[in-house]
């Protein structure tokens, strides 16, 4: 039983409780403690085995070996997923930074290549440009307000 637990004990403390369920049955709980504060709670999932003492003597080691192997696989998978997510986040930040620099260069490029005002003839500004419509639409005219002739509310 303890040989099977050794890989799990390498990185964390394991609590083992044994309780008598009835005259012929025991319940064994194997509870790994949290190794780090930011560790995934899945790595503290307990193993509970219930059975007669003879069966527990014969089978507990095999169940513990499978549990420890699954625990280690889960820890490895979580570590890989975390590393992949961190790499993806870093790549996304680099891409965003690169695009921001490209936009900044694109904005600076036209102003650097603009022709001086003295070499180009000045064009008159259309009257509609001051209203912000650039001659596309006529200036808005106020609509007349409709009223009723015989009392009541104005519509």
N, C-alpha and C positions, 0 to 999 in steps of 0.2 A: 504494500500500500504506500509506504513512504518513498520507495524507489520511484514509483510513478508520479509522485507529487514533486520530486526534486526540480524538474524544469520550471514548474509554476512557482516554487519557493525561491527561485533564483532572483526574481524581480519584485516579489511582494510577500506579505504575510498572508497565511491561509488559516482561517478559523475552522475547526472541526467540532461539531456538536453531535452527541449521540443521545437519543431519547427513546425510552421504552413506550411503545404505542399500546401494546397489550402483553399478555403472558408469553406470546410466541413471536412477537414482531418488534423490530427496532427501526428507528428512522435515523439516518446519518445525513448530516448537512455539511457540505464542504463549501466554505464561503471565502472567496478571495477578497482581500481588502483593496482599497483604491491605492495605487502606487504613487500617483501624482494628482494634484488638485484639479488639473484640467483634463484628466483622463476620461475617456468615454465610459459611461456607466455600464455598457454591455460587458466590459471586462470584469465586472464585479458580480455577474450573474451566478448565483449559487447552484450547486449540484445537490439534489436531494434524492436519496435512495432509501426505499422502505422494503423490508423483508425479514425473514427469519434469520437468526444469527449464523446458522450454518451456510445459508445462501450468501449472506454478506461476506463471510469468510472466503468463500469460493469465488465470488464474482466482483467484489468491490475493487480489486486491483485493476481488472480489465476495464471496468467503467471509469475509473479514475484516469487510466491511460488515455482513453478516448476523449474524456473531458479536457484533459491537459492539452492534447493535440488540437482539439477544436479551439480552445482558449488561445493557444499560440497562433493558430491560423487566423483567428479573428483579430488579434492584436497586430499581426503582420498586414492583414488586409486594411485595417483602419489606418495604420501608418502609411501604407502606400497611397491610400485615398487622400490622406491629408497632404502628403508630399505632392501629389498630382494637382490637387486644388491650389496649393500654394504656388506651384509653378505656373498654373494657368492664370492665377491672379497677377503674378509678376509679369507674365507675357502681355496680359491685357493692359496693365499699367504702362508698360513700355510702348505698346502700340498706340495708346491714347496720347502719351507724351510725344511720340514721333509725329502723329497726325497734327497735334497742336503746333509743333514746330513748323511743319509744312504749311499750315494755314497762316502762321505768323510770317513766314518767308513770302508766301503768296501775297499777303497784304502789303508787305514792305516793297516788293518788287515793282508793282505799278507806280507807286509814289516815287520811286527812285528813277524810273524810266519816263516819267511824265515830261512833256515838252514845256519849256518856259513860257509864261504868259505873253512875253513881249514878241515872240516869234509867231504866234498864232493870232489871226484877227479876232477881235472881240465880237461875239454874236449878241444881238439884242435878246433880252429875256422876254418871253411872251408874257402878256399881262396875266394870263391864267396861272402862270408858274407861282405867282405870289400867293395864290389860294391853295396851292398844292395839288391842282387837278391837271396841270400841264396841257390844257386845251382838250383833254379827252372828253370831258363832260361839262355841260353848261353849269354856271354857278347855281347853287340851290336857291329857289325862290320860296318865300314863306307861303304856306297854304292859307287861304281865307278860312276863318273859323265859322262853322255853321251854327246857327241858333234857331230856336223855335220862335214863331211869332206870338204865340199865345202862352205866356207863362211857362213854367216847367224848367227843366234843366237844359243847359246848353249842351249840344251834342258835339 
